[in-house]
Amino acid sequence: DGGSGDAVPARRGALRGGAGAALAQVGPRPGAISRAEFFRPEVGLLDFVRTNLLRQRVALVPVPDISQERLRWFEYFDEDKTGSLKQEELVRALIKTYSLASDLGQVRQMRELVSAVWPLFDLG
């Protein structure tokens, strides 16, 4: 269906890696992408996401048990290997560790909890 000019809202920071550059190259309207741009074979955003998601670490390795392997757990979720967890990395880590992903209410609650206590621990 890529012929329509209808736009789909898009956030430039929503994807990692080269996605920001890819979004910058599509469409004349900042923050929006047309259906044609989204579905365009080989160069559209859909194909870009599919290609890049395949390169990301898939949870083939189970999440380390935080009560038994704290260091390994931390390293598992330190995606950029900086020796620290960013707020969003911590949120994802807790959601995965406690299997909350299927309950949007609990996901929202975890995000709010981390956001509320983050300033107490983020000394940087």
N, CA, C and O atoms as a GROMACS GRO file, in nm:
protein
  496
    1ASP      N    1   0.084  -0.118   0.000
    1ASP     CA    2   0.000   0.000   0.000
    1ASP      C    3   0.088   0.123   0.000
    1ASP      O    4   0.032   0.218   0.054
    2GLY      N    5   0.196   0.144  -0.041
    2GLY     CA    6   0.282   0.259  -0.018
    2GLY      C    7   0.248   0.382  -0.094
    2GLY      O    8   0.328   0.476  -0.090
    3GLY      N    9   0.134   0.393  -0.163
    3GLY     CA   10   0.111   0.508  -0.246
    3GLY      C   11   0.053   0.628  -0.178
    3GLY      O   12   0.060   0.738  -0.234
    4SER      N   13  -0.004   0.614  -0.060
    4SER     CA   14  -0.070   0.725   0.005
    4SER      C   15   0.031   0.824   0.061
    4SER      O   16   0.143   0.787   0.095
    5GLY      N   17  -0.010   0.948   0.069
    5GLY     CA   18   0.077   1.050   0.126
    5GLY      C   19   0.051   1.072   0.273
    5GLY      O   20   0.110   1.161   0.333
    6ASP      N   21  -0.039   0.990   0.334
    6ASP     CA   22  -0.067   1.004   0.476
    6ASP      C   23   0.062   0.987   0.555
    6ASP      O   24   0.145   0.903   0.522
    7ALA      N   25   0.077   1.067   0.659
    7ALA     CA   26   0.200   1.062   0.739
    7ALA      C   27   0.177   0.984   0.867
    7ALA      O   28   0.068   0.986   0.925
    8VAL      N   29   0.280   0.915   0.910
    8VAL     CA   30   0.282   0.842   1.035
    8VAL      C   31   0.375   0.919   1.128
    8VAL      O   32   0.488   0.950   1.089
    9PRO      N   33   0.331   0.950   1.252
    9PRO     CA   34   0.422   1.022   1.343
    9PRO      C   35   0.549   0.941   1.367
    9PRO      O   36   0.544   0.818   1.376
   10ALA      N   37   0.662   1.010   1.377
   10ALA     CA   38   0.789   0.943   1.400
   10ALA      C   39   0.873   1.026   1.495
   10ALA      O   40   0.873   1.149   1.487
   11ARG      N   41   0.944   0.960   1.584
   11ARG     CA   42   1.037   1.028   1.673
   11ARG      C   43   1.178   0.994   1.629
   11ARG      O   44   1.212   0.877   1.616
   12ARG      N   45   1.259   1.095   1.608
   12ARG     CA   46   1.395   1.072   1.560
   12ARG      C   47   1.478   0.992   1.658
   12ARG      O   48   1.565   0.916   1.615
   13GLY      N   49   1.457   1.005   1.786
   13GLY     CA   50   1.537   0.933   1.884
   13GLY      C   51   1.482   0.796   1.920
   13GLY      O   52   1.535   0.730   2.008
   14ALA      N   53   1.376   0.754   1.854
   14ALA     CA   54   1.311   0.629   1.891
   14ALA      C   55   1.392   0.506   1.856
   14ALA      O   56   1.375   0.402   1.919
   15LEU      N   57   1.480   0.515   1.759
   15LEU     CA   58   1.562   0.401   1.718
   15LEU      C   59   1.708   0.433   1.741
   15LEU      O   60   1.747   0.550   1.744
   16ARG      N   61   1.787   0.329   1.759
   16ARG     CA   62   1.930   0.349   1.784
   16ARG      C   63   2.010   0.341   1.657
   16ARG      O   64   1.958   0.309   1.550
   17GLY      N   65   2.136   0.370   1.670
   17GLY     CA   66   2.229   0.354   1.559
   17GLY      C   67   2.203   0.455   1.451
   17GLY      O   68   2.190   0.574   1.479
   18GLY      N   69   2.197   0.408   1.326
   18GLY     CA   70   2.182   0.496   1.212
   18GLY      C   71   2.040   0.538   1.184
   18GLY      O   72   2.014   0.601   1.082
   19ALA      N   73   1.948   0.505   1.271
   19ALA     CA   74   1.808   0.537   1.245
   19ALA      C   75   1.785   0.687   1.238
   19ALA      O   76   1.704   0.733   1.158
   20GLY      N   77   1.854   0.763   1.321
   20GLY     CA   78   1.837   0.908   1.318
   20GLY      C   79   1.872   0.963   1.182
   20GLY      O   80   1.801   1.049   1.128
   21ALA      N   81   1.982   0.915   1.125
   21ALA     CA   82   2.022   0.959   0.992
   21ALA      C   83   1.923   0.913   0.888
   21ALA      O   84   1.892   0.986   0.794
   22ALA      N   85   1.872   0.792   0.903
   22ALA     CA   86   1.774   0.740   0.808
   22ALA      C   87   1.648   0.824   0.811
   22ALA      O   88   1.592   0.856   0.706
   23LEU      N   89   1.602   0.860   0.931
   23LEU     CA   90   1.482   0.941   0.941
   23LEU      C   91   1.505   1.081   0.885
   23LEU      O   92   1.414   1.142   0.829
   24ALA      N   93   1.626   1.131   0.901
   24ALA     CA   94   1.656   1.264   0.849
   24ALA      C   95   1.650   1.267   0.697
   24ALA      O   96   1.626   1.372   0.638
   25GLN      N   97   1.672   1.152   0.633
   25GLN     CA   98   1.674   1.147   0.488
   25GLN      C   99   1.537   1.122   0.426
   25GLN      O  100   1.520   1.137   0.305
   26VAL      N  101   1.440   1.086   0.508
   26VAL     CA  102   1.308   1.057   0.452
   26VAL      C  103   1.214   1.171   0.481
   26VAL      O  104   1.206   1.220   0.593
   27GLY      N  105   1.145   1.211   0.382
   27GLY     CA  106   1.035   1.304   0.397
   27GLY      C  107   1.072   1.446   0.432
   27GLY      O  108   1.171   1.472   0.501
   28PRO      N  109   0.992   1.536   0.383
   28PRO     CA  110   1.015   1.678   0.404
   28PRO      C  111   0.963   1.729   0.538
   28PRO      O  112   1.002   1.838   0.581
   29ARG      N  113   0.876   1.654   0.605
   29ARG     CA  114   0.815   1.702   0.729
   29ARG      C  115   0.888   1.644   0.849
   29ARG      O  116   0.889   1.523   0.868
   30PRO      N  117   0.948   1.729   0.931
   30PRO     CA  118   1.015   1.680   1.052
   30PRO      C  119   0.914   1.611   1.143
   30PRO      O  120   0.803   1.661   1.163
   31GLY      N  121   0.951   1.496   1.198
   31GLY     CA  122   0.865   1.426   1.292
   31GLY      C  123   0.757   1.342   1.228
   31GLY      O  124   0.673   1.287   1.299
   32ALA      N  125   0.755   1.331   1.095
   32ALA     CA  126   0.653   1.252   1.027
   32ALA      C  127   0.715   1.179   0.909
   32ALA      O  128   0.813   1.225   0.851
   33ILE      N  129   0.655   1.066   0.875
   33ILE     CA  130   0.701   0.988   0.761
   33ILE      C  131   0.577   0.941   0.686
   33ILE      O  132   0.480   0.896   0.747
   34SER      N  133   0.579   0.951   0.555
   34SER     CA  134   0.462   0.910   0.476
   34SER      C  135   0.456   0.758   0.466
   34SER      O  136   0.556   0.690   0.491
   35ARG      N  137   0.341   0.706   0.430
   35ARG     CA  138   0.328   0.562   0.409
   35ARG      C  139   0.426   0.514   0.303
   35ARG      O  140   0.489   0.410   0.317
   36ALA      N  141   0.438   0.592   0.196
   36ALA     CA  142   0.529   0.554   0.087
   36ALA      C  143   0.672   0.542   0.140
   36ALA      O  144   0.743   0.447   0.107
   37GLU      N  145   0.714   0.638   0.222
   37GLU     CA  146   0.849   0.635   0.278
   37GLU      C  147   0.865   0.520   0.377
   37GLU      O  148   0.972   0.459   0.387
   38PHE      N  149   0.760   0.491   0.449
   38PHE     CA  150   0.765   0.383   0.547
   38PHE      C  151   0.777   0.246   0.479
   38PHE      O  152   0.857   0.162   0.520
   39PHE      N  153   0.696   0.224   0.373
   39PHE     CA  154   0.689   0.093   0.309
   39PHE      C  155   0.782   0.076   0.189
   39PHE      O  156   0.789  -0.034   0.134
   40ARG      N  157   0.855   0.181   0.147
   40ARG     CA  158   0.940   0.172   0.028
   40ARG      C  159   1.035   0.053   0.038
   40ARG      O  160   1.112   0.043   0.135
   41PRO      N  161   1.032  -0.039  -0.060
   41PRO     CA  162   1.118  -0.158  -0.055
   41PRO      C  163   1.266  -0.121  -0.047
   41PRO      O  164   1.314  -0.033  -0.118
   42GLU      N  165   1.336  -0.189   0.040
   42GLU     CA  166   1.481  -0.181   0.059
   42GLU      C  167   1.531  -0.052   0.123
   42GLU      O  168   1.634  -0.055   0.189
   43VAL      N  169   1.463   0.059   0.106
   43VAL     CA  170   1.512   0.185   0.164
   43VAL      C  171   1.411   0.250   0.258
   43VAL      O  172   1.440   0.355   0.315
   44GLY      N  173   1.294   0.191   0.273
   44GLY     CA  174   1.193   0.246   0.363
   44GLY      C  175   1.225   0.217   0.508
   44GLY      O  176   1.310   0.133   0.540
   45LEU      N  177   1.156   0.287   0.596
   45LEU     CA  178   1.181   0.271   0.739
   45LEU      C  179   1.149   0.130   0.787
   45LEU      O  180   1.219   0.078   0.873
   46LEU      N  181   1.045   0.068   0.734
   46LEU     CA  182   1.010  -0.068   0.775
   46LEU      C  183   1.126  -0.164   0.748
   46LEU      O  184   1.164  -0.241   0.836
   47ASP      N  185   1.182  -0.159   0.628
   47ASP     CA  186   1.296  -0.247   0.597
   47ASP      C  187   1.418  -0.212   0.682
   47ASP      O  188   1.493  -0.300   0.723
   48PHE      N  189   1.438  -0.083   0.707
   48PHE     CA  190   1.550  -0.040   0.791
   48PHE      C  191   1.537  -0.101   0.931
   48PHE      O  192   1.634  -0.155   0.985
   49VAL      N  193   1.418  -0.093   0.989
   49VAL     CA  194   1.396  -0.147   1.123
   49VAL      C  195   1.414  -0.298   1.124
   49VAL      O  196   1.481  -0.352   1.212
   50ARG      N  197   1.356  -0.366   1.025
   50ARG     CA  198   1.371  -0.512   1.018
   50ARG      C  199   1.518  -0.552   1.009
   50ARG      O  200   1.562  -0.643   1.079
   51THR      N  201   1.593  -0.486   0.924
   51THR     CA  202   1.735  -0.518   0.906
   51THR      C  203   1.813  -0.494   1.035
   51THR      O  204   1.894  -0.577   1.074
   52ASN      N  205   1.788  -0.381   1.100
   52ASN     CA  206   1.865  -0.346   1.219
   52ASN      C  207   1.822  -0.424   1.342
   52ASN      O  208   1.905  -0.452   1.428
   53LEU      N  209   1.696  -0.460   1.352
   53LEU     CA  210   1.653  -0.541   1.466
   53LEU      C  211   1.714  -0.680   1.460
   53LEU      O  212   1.741  -0.741   1.563
   54LEU      N  213   1.736  -0.730   1.339
   54LEU     CA  214   1.797  -0.862   1.326
   54LEU      C  215   1.940  -0.861   1.377
   54LEU      O  216   1.992  -0.965   1.419
   55ARG      N  217   2.006  -0.744   1.373
   55ARG     CA  218   2.144  -0.735   1.420
   55ARG      C  219   2.153  -0.719   1.571
   55ARG      O  220   2.258  -0.743   1.630
   56GLN      N  221   2.044  -0.680   1.634
   56GLN     CA  222   2.048  -0.658   1.778
   56GLN      C  223   2.051  -0.791   1.852
   56GLN      O  224   2.008  -0.894   1.800
   57ARG      N  225   2.103  -0.785   1.972
   57ARG     CA  226   2.111  -0.903   2.057
   57ARG      C  227   1.971  -0.954   2.085
   57ARG      O  228   1.887  -0.881   2.138
   58VAL      N  229   1.946  -1.077   2.050
   58VAL     CA  230   1.819  -1.141   2.079
   58VAL      C  231   1.837  -1.215   2.211
   58VAL      O  232   1.944  -1.268   2.238
   59ALA      N  233   1.733  -1.219   2.290
   59ALA     CA  234   1.743  -1.279   2.423
   59ALA      C  235   1.758  -1.431   2.415
   59ALA      O  236   1.679  -1.504   2.476
   60LEU      N  237   1.859  -1.478   2.341
   60LEU     CA  238   1.888  -1.621   2.337
   60LEU      C  239   1.953  -1.664   2.468
   60LEU      O  240   1.935  -1.776   2.514
   61VAL      N  241   2.028  -1.573   2.526
   61VAL     CA  242   2.090  -1.597   2.654
   61VAL      C  243   1.991  -1.550   2.760
   61VAL      O  244   1.948  -1.435   2.757
   62PRO      N  245   1.954  -1.638   2.853
   62PRO     CA  246   1.856  -1.596   2.954
   62PRO      C  247   1.912  -1.484   3.041
   62PRO      O  248   2.033  -1.472   3.060
   63VAL      N  249   1.822  -1.403   3.092
   63VAL     CA  250   1.861  -1.295   3.182
   63VAL      C  251   1.923  -1.357   3.306
   63VAL      O  252   1.862  -1.443   3.369
   64PRO      N  253   2.044  -1.315   3.343
   64PRO     CA  254   2.106  -1.369   3.465
   64PRO      C  255   2.019  -1.339   3.588
   64PRO      O  256   1.954  -1.235   3.595
   65ASP      N  257   2.020  -1.430   3.682
   65ASP     CA  258   1.943  -1.415   3.806
   65ASP      C  259   2.009  -1.307   3.891
   65ASP      O  260   2.122  -1.323   3.936
   66ILE      N  261   1.938  -1.198   3.914
   66ILE     CA  262   1.995  -1.085   3.987
   66ILE      C  263   2.032  -1.122   4.130
   66ILE      O  264   2.124  -1.063   4.188
   67SER      N  265   1.962  -1.217   4.189
   67SER     CA  266   1.993  -1.255   4.327
   67SER      C  267   2.116  -1.345   4.336
   67SER      O  268   2.178  -1.354   4.442
   68GLN      N  269   2.153  -1.411   4.226
   68GLN     CA  270   2.267  -1.502   4.226
   68GLN      C  271   2.389  -1.446   4.152
   68GLN      O  272   2.503  -1.474   4.190
   69GLU      N  273   2.365  -1.367   4.048
   69GLU     CA  274   2.474  -1.319   3.961
   69GLU      C  275   2.459  -1.169   3.934
   69GLU      O  276   2.435  -1.127   3.821
   70ARG      N  277   2.474  -1.090   4.039
   70ARG     CA  278   2.450  -0.946   4.027
   70ARG      C  279   2.539  -0.879   3.923
   70ARG      O  280   2.491  -0.799   3.843
   71LEU      N  281   2.667  -0.911   3.923
   71LEU     CA  282   2.760  -0.849   3.828
   71LEU      C  283   2.725  -0.887   3.684
   71LEU      O  284   2.721  -0.802   3.595
   72ARG      N  285   2.699  -1.015   3.662
   72ARG     CA  286   2.662  -1.061   3.528
   72ARG      C  287   2.531  -0.997   3.483
   72ARG      O  288   2.516  -0.961   3.366
   73TRP      N  289   2.436  -0.985   3.575
   73TRP     CA  290   2.308  -0.920   3.546
   73TRP      C  291   2.333  -0.777   3.499
   73TRP      O  292   2.279  -0.733   3.398
   74PHE      N  293   2.416  -0.703   3.575
   74PHE     CA  294   2.446  -0.564   3.542
   74PHE      C  295   2.510  -0.555   3.404
   74PHE      O  296   2.470  -0.473   3.322
   75GLU      N  297   2.609  -0.639   3.379
   75GLU     CA  298   2.679  -0.637   3.250
   75GLU      C  299   2.585  -0.675   3.135
   75GLU      O  300   2.598  -0.622   3.024
   76TYR      N  301   2.492  -0.765   3.160
   76TYR     CA  302   2.396  -0.807   3.058
   76TYR      C  303   2.314  -0.688   3.009
   76TYR      O  304   2.288  -0.675   2.889
   77PHE      N  305   2.273  -0.600   3.100
   77PHE     CA  306   2.188  -0.488   3.064
   77PHE      C  307   2.266  -0.360   3.033
   77PHE      O  308   2.207  -0.262   2.987
   78ASP      N  309   2.396  -0.358   3.057
   78ASP     CA  310   2.480  -0.244   3.021
   78ASP      C  311   2.509  -0.254   2.871
   78ASP      O  312   2.618  -0.295   2.830
   79GLU      N  313   2.410  -0.217   2.791
   79GLU     CA  314   2.415  -0.240   2.646
   79GLU      C  315   2.531  -0.170   2.576
   79GLU      O  316   2.586  -0.224   2.481
   80ASP      N  317   2.567  -0.053   2.622
   80ASP     CA  318   2.676   0.021   2.557
   80ASP      C  319   2.811  -0.003   2.626
   80ASP      O  320   2.911   0.060   2.590
   81LYS      N  321   2.813  -0.091   2.725
   81LYS     CA  322   2.936  -0.134   2.794
   81LYS      C  323   3.015  -0.016   2.852
   81LYS      O  324   3.137  -0.009   2.839
   82THR      N  325   2.943   0.075   2.917
   82THR     CA  326   3.007   0.191   2.979
   82THR      C  327   3.037   0.169   3.127
   82THR      O  328   3.102   0.252   3.190
   83GLY      N  329   2.990   0.058   3.182
   83GLY     CA  330   3.008   0.035   3.325
   83GLY      C  331   2.902   0.103   3.408
   83GLY      O  332   2.912   0.108   3.531
   84SER      N  333   2.800   0.157   3.342
   84SER     CA  334   2.689   0.219   3.413
   84SER      C  335   2.561   0.195   3.335
   84SER      O  336   2.563   0.172   3.214
   85LEU      N  337   2.449   0.200   3.406
   85LEU     CA  338   2.320   0.183   3.340
   85LEU      C  339   2.253   0.319   3.327
   85LEU      O  340   2.244   0.395   3.423
   86LYS      N  341   2.207   0.348   3.208
   86LYS     CA  342   2.126   0.467   3.187
   86LYS      C  343   1.987   0.438   3.242
   86LYS      O  344   1.952   0.323   3.266
   87GLN      N  345   1.910   0.542   3.260
   87GLN     CA  346   1.777   0.524   3.318
   87GLN      C  347   1.693   0.426   3.236
   87GLN      O  348   1.629   0.338   3.293
   88GLU      N  349   1.693   0.440   3.105
   88GLU     CA  350   1.612   0.351   3.020
   88GLU      C  351   1.666   0.208   3.023
   88GLU      O  352   1.588   0.114   3.016
   89GLU      N  353   1.798   0.191   3.032
   89GLU     CA  354   1.855   0.056   3.044
   89GLU      C  355   1.807  -0.010   3.173
   89GLU      O  356   1.774  -0.128   3.174
   90LEU      N  357   1.804   0.067   3.282
   90LEU     CA  358   1.758   0.013   3.409
   90LEU      C  359   1.611  -0.024   3.403
   90LEU      O  360   1.571  -0.130   3.453
   91VAL      N  361   1.530   0.061   3.342
   91VAL     CA  362   1.388   0.030   3.330
   91VAL      C  363   1.370  -0.101   3.254
   91VAL      O  364   1.296  -0.189   3.299
   92ARG      N  365   1.436  -0.114   3.139
   92ARG     CA  366   1.425  -0.238   3.060
   92ARG      C  367   1.474  -0.358   3.141
   92ARG      O  368   1.414  -0.465   3.136
   93ALA      N  369   1.583  -0.339   3.214
   93ALA     CA  370   1.639  -0.449   3.294
   93ALA      C  371   1.538  -0.497   3.398
   93ALA      O  372   1.518  -0.617   3.413
   94LEU      N  373   1.477  -0.405   3.467
   94LEU     CA  374   1.381  -0.443   3.571
   94LEU      C  375   1.256  -0.506   3.511
   94LEU      O  376   1.202  -0.602   3.566
   95ILE      N  377   1.210  -0.452   3.399
   95ILE     CA  378   1.092  -0.508   3.333
   95ILE      C  379   1.119  -0.652   3.288
   95ILE      O  380   1.035  -0.739   3.307
   96LYS      N  381   1.237  -0.675   3.230
   96LYS     CA  382   1.271  -0.811   3.185
   96LYS      C  383   1.297  -0.904   3.303
   96LYS      O  384   1.254  -1.019   3.302
   97THR      N  385   1.368  -0.855   3.403
   97THR     CA  386   1.403  -0.938   3.518
   97THR      C  387   1.279  -0.988   3.590
   97THR      O  388   1.273  -1.104   3.632
   98TYR      N  389   1.182  -0.901   3.605
   98TYR     CA  390   1.061  -0.938   3.680
   98TYR      C  391   0.943  -0.972   3.588
   98TYR      O  392   0.829  -0.975   3.634
   99SER      N  393   0.971  -0.997   3.461
   99SER     CA  394   0.870  -1.043   3.363
   99SER      C  395   0.743  -0.957   3.366
   99SER      O  396   0.633  -1.008   3.381
  100LEU      N  397   0.762  -0.827   3.351
  100LEU     CA  398   0.649  -0.734   3.355
  100LEU      C  399   0.601  -0.692   3.217
  100LEU      O  400   0.499  -0.623   3.207
  101ALA      N  401   0.670  -0.731   3.112
  101ALA     CA  402   0.642  -0.679   2.978
  101ALA      C  403   0.500  -0.701   2.930
  101ALA      O  404   0.448  -0.622   2.852
  102SER      N  405   0.434  -0.806   2.976
  102SER     CA  406   0.300  -0.835   2.927
  102SER      C  407   0.192  -0.754   2.999
  102SER      O  408   0.076  -0.758   2.959
  103ASP      N  409   0.229  -0.682   3.103
  103ASP     CA  410   0.133  -0.602   3.179
  103ASP      C  411   0.169  -0.454   3.166
  103ASP      O  412   0.258  -0.405   3.235
  104LEU      N  413   0.100  -0.384   3.076
  104LEU     CA  414   0.134  -0.244   3.050
  104LEU      C  415   0.122  -0.156   3.173
  104LEU      O  416   0.196  -0.059   3.187
  105GLY      N  417   0.030  -0.188   3.262
  105GLY     CA  418   0.016  -0.112   3.386
  105GLY      C  419   0.140  -0.124   3.472
  105GLY      O  420   0.187  -0.025   3.528
  106GLN      N  421   0.193  -0.245   3.483
  106GLN     CA  422   0.314  -0.265   3.562
  106GLN      C  423   0.436  -0.203   3.494
  106GLN      O  424   0.526  -0.152   3.561
  107VAL      N  425   0.439  -0.206   3.362
  107VAL     CA  426   0.548  -0.141   3.287
  107VAL      C  427   0.546   0.008   3.317
  107VAL      O  428   0.649   0.068   3.347
  108ARG      N  429   0.428   0.068   3.307
  108ARG     CA  430   0.414   0.212   3.334
  108ARG      C  431   0.454   0.243   3.478
  108ARG      O  432   0.524   0.341   3.504
  109GLN      N  433   0.409   0.159   3.571
  109GLN     CA  434   0.442   0.180   3.712
  109GLN      C  435   0.593   0.171   3.736
  109GLN      O  436   0.648   0.249   3.812
  110MET      N  437   0.659   0.075   3.671
  110MET     CA  438   0.804   0.060   3.687
  110MET      C  439   0.876   0.183   3.631
  110MET      O  440   0.969   0.234   3.693
  111ARG      N  441   0.832   0.232   3.514
  111ARG     CA  442   0.892   0.353   3.456
  111ARG      C  443   0.878   0.471   3.552
  111ARG      O  444   0.973   0.547   3.573
  112GLU      N  445   0.759   0.486   3.609
  112GLU     CA  446   0.734   0.597   3.701
  112GLU      C  447   0.818   0.584   3.827
  112GLU      O  448   0.871   0.683   3.877
  113LEU      N  449   0.829   0.462   3.879
  113LEU     CA  450   0.909   0.438   3.999
  113LEU      C  451   1.055   0.473   3.976
  113LEU      O  452   1.116   0.544   4.055
  114VAL      N  453   1.111   0.421   3.867
  114VAL     CA  454   1.252   0.450   3.836
  114VAL      C  455   1.272   0.600   3.815
  114VAL      O  456   1.370   0.657   3.861
  115SER      N  457   1.178   0.662   3.745
  115SER     CA  458   1.188   0.806   3.720
  115SER      C  459   1.184   0.885   3.851
  115SER      O  460   1.254   0.985   3.866
  116ALA      N  461   1.103   0.839   3.946
  116ALA     CA  462   1.090   0.910   4.074
  116ALA      C  463   1.216   0.898   4.159
  116ALA      O  464   1.254   0.994   4.226
  117VAL      N  465   1.281   0.781   4.158
  117VAL     CA  466   1.398   0.763   4.244
  117VAL      C  467   1.530   0.792   4.174
  117VAL      O  468   1.634   0.804   4.239
  118TRP      N  469   1.527   0.804   4.041
  118TRP     CA  470   1.650   0.825   3.964
  118TRP      C  471   1.734   0.942   4.015
  118TRP      O  472   1.856   0.928   4.029
  119PRO      N  473   1.674   1.058   4.044
  119PRO     CA  474   1.756   1.172   4.090
  119PRO      C  475   1.831   1.144   4.221
  119PRO      O  476   1.932   1.209   4.249
  120LEU      N  477   1.783   1.050   4.300
  120LEU     CA  478   1.851   1.017   4.425
  120LEU      C  479   1.981   0.942   4.403
  120LEU      O  480   2.072   0.947   4.486
  121PHE      N  481   1.990   0.871   4.290
  121PHE     CA  482   2.106   0.786   4.263
  121PHE      C  483   2.194   0.838   4.150
  121PHE      O  484   2.312   0.803   4.144
  122ASP      N  485   2.139   0.919   4.061
  122ASP     CA  486   2.216   0.970   3.947
  122ASP      C  487   2.299   1.089   3.992
  122ASP      O  488   2.249   1.201   4.000
  123LEU      N  489   2.424   1.064   4.020
  123LEU     CA  490   2.511   1.170   4.071
  123LEU      C  491   2.591   1.238   3.960
  123LEU      O  492   2.671   1.328   3.987
  124GLY      N  493   2.568   1.195   3.835
  124GLY     CA  494   2.646   1.248   3.723
  124GLY      C  495   2.597   1.369   3.663
  124GLY      O  496   2.657   1.420   3.568
   0.00000   0.00000   0.00000
